[in-house]
Amino acid sequence: MNRLKNESWTLWSNSKFEVFTPFNPHTSSEEGLHVIVVPKVIVDSALVDENLSVETFRVAVKVAKAMEELKLAPWFNIQSNGNWGLLPGSTPWFHVHVYARRKGKTWGMPVQIPLAPGTYRNKPMTEQERKDLSETFKKHL
């Protein structure tokens, strides 16, 4: 389930997964778009349930393909981070990030994600991008 409910827009969900984009994404819109895939079964790590992990990554690949179809970016990074859940006062939770990479100043380099929560201020994807993604996800997920 989306632990960032008050800090994000839901783009698509069903009984097993939710796909959302944060109000304050990890990357700038110049560099790309940030979408998160979360299983509704809450586990702290991808290692807890291999089948759930595979299925979550499968949804993330479909998310990336839908974004590619809309020509929102020419490249995608799909990864499970979760490190911030290990910080004092936090709880780890398995989720997968889809970073749609645009040809900006960090093109061809690893995703430059923030070092800690609250240390970045990036503009969210546009309302039109969210609308287009929601419609495309309804067709393909």
C-alpha positions in Angstrom: 0.0 0.0 0.0 1.2 3.5 -0.7 3.0 4.8 2.4 3.3 8.2 0.7 -0.4 8.6 0.2 -0.5 12.3 1.3 2.6 13.0 -0.9 1.7 11.5 -4.2 -0.8 11.0 -7.0 -2.2 7.5 -7.7 -1.9 6.7 -11.4 -3.4 3.2 -11.3 -4.3 0.5 -8.9 -5.9 -2.9 -8.7 -6.4 -5.4 -5.9 -2.7 -6.3 -5.8 -0.7 -3.2 -6.8 -0.7 0.6 -6.7 1.3 2.8 -9.1 1.9 6.4 -8.1 4.1 9.4 -8.7 5.4 11.5 -5.8 4.7 15.3 -5.4 8.5 15.6 -4.9 10.2 13.1 -7.2 13.7 11.9 -6.7 14.7 13.4 -10.1 14.1 16.7 -11.8 11.6 16.7 -14.7 14.4 17.8 -17.0 16.2 14.5 -16.1 13.1 12.3 -16.2 10.0 11.1 -14.5 9.6 9.1 -11.3 7.0 6.4 -10.8 6.7 3.9 -7.9 5.1 0.4 -8.0 4.0 -0.9 -4.7 2.5 -4.3 -3.9 -0.6 -4.0 -1.6 0.8 -6.9 0.5 3.3 -5.1 2.7 6.7 -6.8 3.1 9.9 -5.2 4.2 12.1 -6.5 1.5 12.1 -8.1 -2.0 13.7 -11.1 -0.4 10.6 -11.9 1.7 8.4 -13.3 -1.2 10.1 -14.2 -4.4 6.9 -14.5 -6.4 5.7 -11.1 -5.2 9.0 -9.6 -6.1 8.9 -11.0 -9.6 5.3 -9.9 -10.1 6.1 -6.4 -8.8 9.0 -6.0 -11.3 6.8 -7.4 -14.0 4.3 -4.5 -13.3 7.2 -2.1 -13.3 8.3 -3.3 -16.7 4.8 -2.7 -18.0 4.8 0.8 -16.5 8.1 1.5 -18.3 6.7 0.2 -21.6 3.6 2.4 -21.3 5.8 5.4 -20.6 7.9 4.5 -23.6 4.8 4.2 -25.8 3.9 7.7 -24.8 7.4 8.8 -25.7 8.0 10.3 -22.2 11.6 9.1 -22.2 14.0 7.1 -24.3 15.5 5.0 -21.4 14.3 3.6 -18.1 15.9 2.5 -14.8 13.9 0.0 -12.7 15.2 -0.6 -9.2 14.3 -1.4 -5.7 16.0 1.0 -3.3 14.3 1.1 0.1 17.4 2.2 2.0 15.7 5.1 3.7 13.5 2.6 5.5 16.6 1.6 7.5 17.0 5.0 9.0 16.2 5.5 12.7 12.4 5.9 13.1 11.6 4.5 9.6 10.3 1.2 8.5 11.5 -0.6 5.4 8.9 -1.5 2.8 9.3 -3.2 -0.6 8.6 -1.1 -3.6 10.1 -0.5 -7.1 11.0 2.7 -8.7 10.7 3.4 -12.4 12.9 6.3 -13.4 12.1 7.5 -17.0 15.4 9.0 -18.1 15.4 12.0 -20.4 18.5 13.4 -22.2 19.5 16.0 -19.7 22.8 16.8 -18.0 23.0 13.3 -16.3 22.2 11.3 -19.5 24.2 8.1 -19.6 25.1 8.3 -15.9 23.6 6.4 -13.0 20.4 7.8 -11.5 21.3 10.5 -9.1 18.8 9.9 -6.3 18.9 12.1 -3.2 21.0 11.0 -0.3 18.3 11.4 2.3 14.6 12.2 2.6 13.8 16.0 2.6 17.1 16.9 0.9 15.6 17.7 -2.5 12.9 19.8 -4.1 11.9 18.6 -7.6 8.8 19.6 -9.5 6.3 16.8 -10.1 5.3 15.5 -13.5 2.7 17.6 -15.3 -1.0 17.1 -14.9 -1.1 16.1 -18.6 1.6 13.5 -18.1 -0.3 12.1 -15.1 -3.5 12.0 -17.1 -1.9 10.3 -20.1 -0.1 7.8 -17.9 -3.3 6.9 -16.0 -5.2 6.3 -19.3 -2.4 4.2 -20.8 -2.0 2.2 -17.6 -5.7 1.4 -17.6 -5.2 -0.2 -21.1 -2.0 -2.1 -20.4 -1.8 -3.0 -16.7 
